[in-house]
């Protein structure tokens, strides 16, 4: 990862940290309902985690930057699977559909198959637990 890339990743980490602190200053929810700081806090925590991951493991950024630098075939495939995922929204099978989408996307970015399956399963399970069981929001 080049020096400018590290600077950008660090800047995003700082911004995410500030946004996270700002989201904590918003009112908490009422009872079991989330307050106005829930989604900004979730997004900024995710942004902070991804920024730190790029700083710790810069090789992950190389696969993304190589995708952006010119392999239009892979970019087209990524756009196609994203479109298919969104087109199938509301058709049911959220867990299966999301695991498959994440796995394919991670493979496009160069992740190894076993790691791709593990990451896709963990992320999908976390989203399902948070929304369906934590917030009682249906995802299908």
N, C-alpha and C positions, 0 to 999 in steps of 0.2 A: 504494500500500500504506500503510495507516495505521500510526501509531507503535506501537500494541500488536502489530500483525502483525510489524513489524520486530523488536520485542523477542522475540517468540516464535521467529521464525526464527533470531535470534542465539543464543537459549538452546538451541535444538536443535543448532545448529552447535557450541556449546561442549560439550554433552552428547555429541554424536557424536565430537568430538575426544577426550574423556576415555575413552569406550568403546573407541575405536581404540587408544589407548595401553594400556589394560587388556588388550585382546586380544593385543597384542604381548608382554605379560608371561606369557602362557600358553605351555606347552611347544610346541615345533615338532613337526611330524609325524615319522613314521618312514619313511625312504626317500622314496618318491614319494607316500605317503599323507599327507593333510593332518592337522594336529594340531587340538587343541580350540579354538585361536584363529582358525581359518580362517573359519568362518561368522560368528562375532561381528565379526571384522575386516572381512569383506565387507559385512555389513549396516551397520556403523558408517561405513565409507568411503562407501557409497551415501547414507546419511543425511546425512553431512557435505557431500557434493557437492550434494545437493538443497537443503539449507539455504543453502549459499553461493549457489546458482543463484537462489533466491528473493530473497536480499539484493541480488544484482547485477541481476536482471531481475524487479522486483516485479510487472510486468504479468502474468506467468504466474500469480501468486497470484489475480489478479482473476477469471480464468475459473473457477478452482476454487471461489472463494468465491461467485461468482454461481450456480454449480451447487448449492452447499450452501444458498444463501439461498432457493431456491424453485422452480426449474424441475424439478418432479417428473417430467415426461415424460422429460427427459434423464437424470435419476437412474434412472428405470426402465429406460431403454435401456442405461445403463451396467451396471446389475445384471443385465439379461438377457444381454448379451454376455459378462459375467464368468461367469455360470452356464453358458452354452453352451461357453465355453472350458474350464471345469473338467469339464463333462460329457463332453467329447471327449478328456480326458486319457487317454493310453494307446492312442489309436486310430491312432497314427502321424502322420506329417506334422507333427512338432513345429515345424520352422522355419516352414513356410507358415502353420500355425495361429496361431503366436505373432506373426508379422509382421502378420497380418490383425487379430488381437485388439488389438495395440498401436496400429495405425493407426486403427482405429475408435474406440478410447478417446481417442486424441489429438485426433481430429476432434471428438468430443463436447466436449472441453475447449477447442475453438476454435483448434486448431493449423491452420496452412495445409496443404493437401494435399501439396505437395512436401516440406515440412519434416517432416510426419508420416510419410511413406514413408521418408525418410532416417533419422529417429530410430528408427523401428520396425526397419528393417534393421540398423542399427548395434547396437542393444540386443540383438536376437535373435542376431546373429552373435557378440557378446561372450559371451552366456550359453552358446551352443552351443560355442564354442571353450573356454571355461573348464570346462564340465562334461564334454562328450563327449571332448574331446581333451586337456584338462589333467588332469582328475580320472578320466577313463575311466568316467564314469557315463552310462548311456544315458538319454536324455530322451524317447524315443518309447514 
